[in-house]
Amino acid sequence: MLSGASSAPSYAQSPYPGKPIRWIVPYAAGGPTDLASRALALRLSQTLGQPVAVENRAGGGTTVGLNLLAKAPADGYTIGTVDNALVFNAGLQARLPYDPERDLTALMQYGILPFIVMVNSAQSINTIAELIALARQRPGQLTYGTPGIGSPHHLYMELFKLRTGTDIVHVPYKGGAPLVQDLVAGRITLSTSNWGLVSAQIRAGHLRPLAVTSLARLPALPDVPTLAESGVSDFSAFAWQGVMAPSGLAPEIASTLSAALVQIMDTPELKKTCTDLGMTPSVLDGPAFTRFIAAERSKWIPLIHSLGITAE
């Protein structure tokens, strides 16, 4: 079973770490996940007194990088970034080269990314209630775009359709840029995305935010209600990121890493880094992160299977 790190280490009593640490990021360099990971890795190096080298291993919707992480020695010298794909891939892919429950140890969650439900500003839709009413009046005629099948955007909108009893057609794109272009141009009705990717278009007035998918409002959009506040009951969905290690990690090493990471995320500098990247800082230690992942798994994998969604 996926295990969580305990807390309260004693750096002085442990010889760990005695050499550089490898940090695997399962995405290409330069994106928000990579930048957040690099900021954390730099501070972890300063805290532990050893170099922490970031290694980008993109591919397979994080499968390449997470397989390397899962198969690495459980000695505390290889850790890595994880996100929603850890849960989603278990439902989307018939076979993974690693077991996401058995082969990884949770160290810390550091941030969440609430999504925004939005339409082109030329649309007459101003609220979620109006969107739902129009979708019910015109079943199968409204469209929503996503960066691809099985993406968080796709799953969140399918959950929205189930909760609201609406029929809105999915239009998958190959990436976020063409999706946003078509949304701004009015070629699709609506979409969802995180603040960091669409803030410029919203500020410029090209896109109109209707609601956010998390349980709390976004500080950047204090006047935009949550879906729950908009009448969509039992709805909470957001992307998240965290840090894990191979399973079998010695408890004292797991404790050292977990406590150091939590300490780093308690600094204004790292909180600002996350906020600037469109994330809301959200810190869970190893055991709490383990419980969170289990809850996410029980929520999303049955939905994926019930809808028959598979990875592209």
N, C-alpha and C positions, 0 to 999 in steps of 0.2 A: 504493500500500500504506500501511496505517496505520503511522505512524512514531513513533519515540520520541525524547524530548529527551535530549541529552547533558548532562554535568555540568560542574562547575568553572567558573562564570561569573566575570567580574570586574565588579562593580557600578560601580566607579569609572570604567572605561573605556567604558562604554556609556551613551548618552543615554536609553535606555529605563529606566524608563517616564517619559514626559513629560506624561501626563494620566491622568484616572481610568480604572479598569478595570471592565468589566462582567462579572459572574459569573452565568451562567444556571443555575438549578436547575430541572430538569424535573418538579418536584413542587410541590404546594401548600405554602404556608407553615405552619410549626408542627410538621411531622413530623420524625422523626429525621434523615433525609437533609438537610432544610432547616437544622436546627439545627447539624449538623456542618459544613455548608457555610458557614454564617454565622460560626461560630467560626474556621474557616480563613481566611475572607475578611477578618475583622477583623485577624488577625495578619499576613496578607499585606500589608494596607494599612500596618500599622506597620513592616513589614520593608522594603517598597519605597518608602515615603514618598508614596504616592498613595492617594486614596480607592478602595475596591473596593466597588462597589454590587451587592448581590444582587438578582436579578430572577427571580421565580418564574413559570415558564411551563409549567404542567401541561397534560396532555392526551395522548390517544393512547398511553398506556403509555410515556411519555417521548418519543414521536416528535415532538411539537410543539416541545419545548425543544431536543432534539438537532438537529432540522432548522435551527432558528435558529442554533445554535452552529456547525453544519457550513457554513452559508451566510454566516457573518459574515466580515469581512475578516481575513486572516491576518496581523495586525499586532501581536498580543500584547495587545490591549485588549478582547478578548472571550474568556473561558474559561468552563468549565462543569463541572458534576458529572455523572458517569456511573456506572452500576451494571450489574448483570446484564442488564438490559433491552437494553443495547447489543448483547449477543450473542444473547439469546433472540429479540428482535424480528426479527432477520435470518432466523430459521427459522420463526417464527410468522406473519409477514406476507409475503404474496406479493410485495408491492412497497412499498419505503420511498422517501420523497422525498429521501433522502440515501444515500450509500454508506458504511456504517460502517467499512469497511476503508480506503477511499481518501480520505475527506473529513475525517478527524479525526487529531489528533496527541496521543499519550499524554504526559502530564506526570508524573503520580504516582498510585499507588494508596496510600490511607491507612488503609483498614480492611476487615476481613472480619466477617461475621456468621454464625457457625456456627448450625445449626438443631438443635432438640431434638425427638426422637421421643418422644411422650408419649401417655398414656391417662388416662381418668378414674380417680380413685383408688379408685372402687368396683369397678373391674374386677379380676379375679383375675390379670391379666397383670402380672408383675413384672420380666421380662427380655425382651430381644430374642429369645432362643431360645424362650421361651414364646410370644411373639407369632407367630413363624414357624411353630411347631408347630401352634398353633391355626388359623392361616390355611390351612395345608395340610390340616388335618382338616376345615375348613369353607370350601372354595373358594367365592368369590363371596358369602359371607355377612357378612364383616367389612367395615367401611366406614372410609374416611379422608376428612376434610374439608380443603378448601383455600380461600383467599380468591378463587379463580377459575381458570378454564382458562388454562394457559400461565404461571401464576405459578411462582416458584421452588419453592414448597411442592408444587405439582403435579408438576413435573419431577423433584424429588428423590425423591418417593414412587414415581414410575414407574420410576426407576432402581433404587430399593430392591426393587421387585417383580421386576424383571429379574434382579437379583443373587441373589434368594432363591427364585425360582421360585414366587411366591405370587400368588394372585388376590384382590386387595382392591379393593372398589368405590370409585370416586372420587365424592365428593359436593361439587360446587363451590358456594361461597357468593358473595354479592356483598359482599365485604369481610371483615375479620378479626373484628370485634366479634360478629356473629351466629354465626360459626364457633366462637369460644371459648365463647359461651353454650351452644351445643348440645353441645360437648365436655364442659363442666363438668356439664351435665344428663344426660349419658350417651346422647344421641340418636345419636351416632356413636362408633365404636370408638376411633379415634386421629387424631392430626394431627401436624404439624410446625410449628414457629415458632421465631423467634429469642428469646433470653433477655429482651430488653428488653420484648417484648410480652406475655410470659406469666409473668414473674418473680413477680408478686403472687399469681397463682393457684397456682403451684408452692409458694411459701412458705406460703400458707394451707392447703396440703394438699389442694386440690381436684383438682390434676393430678399425675400421677406420671411423672417423666422416666425413660425407659428407656435412651436413648443419645443422643450428639451426633453430628452428621454429618461433622464435620471430623476431621482426622487427630490433633489434639491435644484433650485434655479442656478443658472450660471452667473457668477459675479460679473462677467463681461456683458451679460444681457439680463439685467435685473428685472426688466419689465416683461420678459417673455416667460409665460407660465410653463410648468411641467405638464406632461401628458396626463398625469394623475389629477392635477388641478384643472385640466381641461375636460375632465369627465371620462377619461379612459382608465378604468379601474384596474388594479393589479398589474400595473405596467412599470417596470424598471429595467433599463437596459443601457449598458455603457461599455466601452472598451476599457481595458485595464492592462497594466504592465507590472512586471515584478522580476525577481531574481531567484534562480534556482541553482542547484548543484546535483551531481549524480547521487543516487541513493546509496546508502551504506556509509555515509559520512559520519565520522566519529562525533558523538554528541558535543564534546568540548570544542571541536573545530566549527561545527554548525553554529554553536552558541556564539563563538567569536565573530564569525561572519555576520550572523543575523544582527547581533547587537551593534556592530560597527556600522552596518548599513542603516539601521534605524536611527542611530545617532547622527549620521550624515544627513539623513532626510529631515532631521529636526532643525536644520540650519536655515536661516533666511535665504542664503545663497542658492541652495538646492531647491527650495520651494519656489523661488523666483524662476529658476531654470525651467522647472516643470510648467509653471504658469505661462511663461513665454512661449513654450512649445505647444500650448493649447490643452495642457493637462491640468487636472485638479489634484494637488498633492493628497494622497490617501495612503497612510502608512499602516500596514498590518505586519506583525512579526511572523515568524515561521509557522507556529501552530494556527494562528488566526488566518493566515494566507491559505494554509492547507484546508481549513474548513470552508473558506470562501470558494476555493476551486471545486470542492466537492458539491457545494450548492449550485455553482454554475453548471457543472456537469449534469446534475439531475434536472436542471431547467432546460438546457439547450439540446442535449443529445436526443431526448425523446421527441422534441420538436423537429429536429433535422430528419430523424427516421420517419416520423409521421407524414412529413411532406415529401419524402422520397428525394431529398436533395443530396447530390453527390458532387465531389470536387470536379472541376473542369479538367 
